[in-house]
Amino acid sequence: MTKEPDVTFVRGGVSKSETIDRRGFLRGSGIALALPAFASLGLRPARRAARKRFAAIYIPDGVPMPLAADPAHEDWAWFPHGAGRDFRWTKCLEPLDPLREQLTIVSGLSHPAARNLHGHSNADQFLTGAATGASGPYHNSISLDQVVAAHVGDETRFSSLVMSTDGGTGTPRGAHTVSFDRRGRAIPAEHRPKRVFDALFVKSDAHAERRLALAESALDDLLEDARSLQRKLSSEDRQSFEEYLHAVREAEVRVQKAKRWSSIPRPNVDASSVDLEVTPEDSRAYLRAMFELIYLTFRTDTTRVATYMIGRENGVGISDYLARAVGFKLTHQLSHDTTKPGGWKNFGTYHRYLSSEYGRFLQKLQDTPEPDGEGSMLDNTLLLYGSASSAFHLSRNYPLILAGGKRMGLEHGRYLNFIGDKAAGGPWSGGPEPWMKEAEHEDIPLGKLYVSMLRRLGLRVDRFAGIDGGLPGV
C-alpha cells in the first residue's frame, strides 16, 4: 500500500505541515475539511502569522545637548553616556530604564539631503529623506510608514493611522504631519481624540453603503470622462494627466476596500480608557489619549501602522503648550533659553516628561500579551521615536530610539553610538548657529536604518531614499 503524503494545515493564513492519513479528511464536492488538532494525537493547532506593526513618534525642537565641559552635561544631555551595553542614562531618558532591554538608542545618523537645513524646516523629511530644500520649489517623497502601509494595509480596516497634536498638513517646510503618500503629498493628521476614536471604532451610519455606491458611480464617470479627454491632450499634458488618473485609481481602491469592510463589524472597544474630549492644553492627559488610541488600534488589529507628530517645529501651533505639564509656559522657547540659569535643566525636564509618557505607552504594549500570537504586543511592534534636530536647529545627529520588535529579531539594551565624542552642541548665544557650522563628523545616512527596519518588518528592500544597504547592528 502506498504511503499517504504529508498534509499541510492552513489556519489563519499560516501553513504548518503535520503528518496525518488522508482519511483524516472529509471529502465531498471537491471540499476538504481538516480535523481539529487533537492534543492526544500529538497535534498542535497552527498559530496565526505574527502581526508586524510599526509606529513612529516625532518630537520637535531638538534635544538638550550641553557640551562635555558644561556642568549640565552629566545630568541633562539627552544622549546617554558610554556606548554599547555599557551606557548610563541621564535624567532626560532615565524614565525608560525599566524598559532598557526593550530599546536601543542611536546617535550619529541623519538624512544627507537635509543636513544643511535650518531645524524649523526639517520635520517634513524625517520619514522620507527627501531633498525638501530650504526654499523654492517643494518636492517630497513617500514616508517610511506609508511604505509599510502599502505592504500590510490591505490586511486591516485602515491602512494607517496618522495623527499630530496640531492636526492637518501644515505648510511645506512647516509640516503638521510626518506622513507622505507615494507622490510626496502630505497626508492630513487628525488631532482630536474623539474624531479618531469615532472613525476607528464607531459603527458607520445607515447611509454608509449608499455613500459608497455613489462614490463608486462618480469614480466610474470620472474614468469615462478621462478616457474621452485623454485623446484630446497634448504630449506635454499627458504626464499631469497620468498623475490625475493614478489619483482616481487610488480613490477607486479605497472605495473598494471600504465596501469589503462595510459588512464586517467593528471591534467593540471600551472608550473609558480614553479621555476623548481632552485638548493639548491638558498636556499629560492629551499625550496619554493619543498613545492610548495607537494602543487600541494595534490591539484590535484595526491598523498596523501609526504615526504621531507630538509637535511641529518653530513653536507655532497648539503643540507649543505641551510643556505646561511640567510648569513651563511654551515648549519651543525652552530650546532658546539654555543660556539662562537652569536652562538646560528646564529643557531636559521637558524631555524627561516626554520620555516618561512614551515609556508608559511602551510598558502597556509590553504588559499586553499578543492577541492570537506569541510574546507581548511590544515584541511584535517596531517603534521609532525621535527628531530631525539635535542641537539648536541642527539637522544632524538625530536623536533616535528604537523599541520593540524582539520577535522580528531586534536585539536591545544598547546605545549604538556612531558619533563618538564628535557631537555638536552647546547653547546658542548669538552669532552662527550650530547648523551653520561645518560638520566635524560625517553622519551615517539614516536611510540605512530605515532599510534595516523595513527588512525586520518583512519587506524585501535594498534601499530607501537613495541609500543602499542596512545599518550594522540593527
C-alpha positions, 0 to 999 in steps of 0.5 A: 500500500502506498504511503499517504503524503504529508498534509499541510494545515492552513489556519489563519493564513499560516501553513504548518505541515503535520503528518496525518492519513488522508482519511483524516479528511472529509471529502465531498464536492471537491471540499476538504475539511481538516480535523481539529488538532487533537492534543492526544494525537500529538497535534498542535493547532497552527498559530496565526502569522505574527502581526508586524506593526510599526509606529513612529513618534516625532518630537520637535525642537531638538534635544538638550545637548550641553557640551562635555565641559558644561556642568549640565552635561552629566545630568541633562544631555539627552544622549546617554553616556558610554556606548554599547551595553555599557551606557548610563542614562541621564535624567532626560531618558532615565524614565525608560530604564525599566524598559532598557532591554526593550530599546536601543538608542542611536546617535550619529545618523541623519538624512544627507539631503537635509543636513544643511537645513535650518531645524524649523524646516526639517520635520517634513523629511524625517520619514522620507529623506527627501531633498525638501530644500530650504526654499523654492520649489517643494518636492517630497517623497513617500514616508517610511510608514506609508511604505509599510502601509502599502505592504500590510494595509490591505490586511486591516480596516485602515491602512494607517493611522496618522495623527499630530497634536496640531492636526492637518498638513501644515505648510511645506517646510512647516509640516503638521504631519510626518506622513507622505503618500507615494507622490510626496503629498502630505497626508492630513493628521487628525488631532482630536481624540474623539474624531479618531476614536469615532472613525476607528471604532464607531459603527458607520451610519445607515447611509454608509453603503449608499455613500459608497455606491455613489462614490463608486458611480462618480469614480466610474464617470470620472474614468469615462470622462478621462478616457474621452479627454485623454485623446484630446491632450497634448504630449506635454499634458499627458504626464499631469494627466497620468498623475490625475488618473493614478489619483482616481485609481487610488480613490477607486481602491479605497472605495473598494476596500471600504465596501469589503469592510462595510459588512464586517463589524467593528471591534467593540472597544471600551472608550473609558480608557480614553479621555476623548474630549481632552485638548493639548492644553491638558498636556499629560492627559492629551499625550496619554489619549493619543498613545492610548488610541495607537494602543487600541488600534494595534490591539484590535488589529484595526491598523498596523501602522501609526504615526504621531507628530507630538509637535511641529517645529518653530513653536507655532501651533497648539503643540507649543503648550505641551510643556505646561505639564511640567510648569513651563509656559511654551515648549519651543522657547525652552530650546532658546533659553539654555543660556539662562540659569537652569536652562538646560535643566528646564529643557531636559525636564521637558524631555524627561516628561516626554520620555516618561509618557512614551515609556508608559505607552511602551510598558502597556504594549509590553504588559499586553500579551499578543492577541492570537500570537506569541510574546507581548504586543511590544515584541511584535511592534517596531517603534521609532521615536525621535527628531530631525534636530539635535542641537539648536536647529541642527539637522544632524545627529538625530536623536533616535530610539528604537523599541520593540520588535524582539520577535522580528529579531531586534536585539536591545539594551544598547546605545549604538553610538556612531558619533563618538565624542564628535557631537555638536552642541552647546547653547546658542548665544548669538552669532552662527548657529550650530547648523551653520557650522561645518560638520566635524563628523560625517553622519551615517545616512539614516536611510540605512536604518530605515532599510534595516527596519523595513527588512525586520518588518518583512519587506524585501528592500535594498534601499530607501531614499537613495541609500543602499544597504542596512545599518550594522547592528540593527 
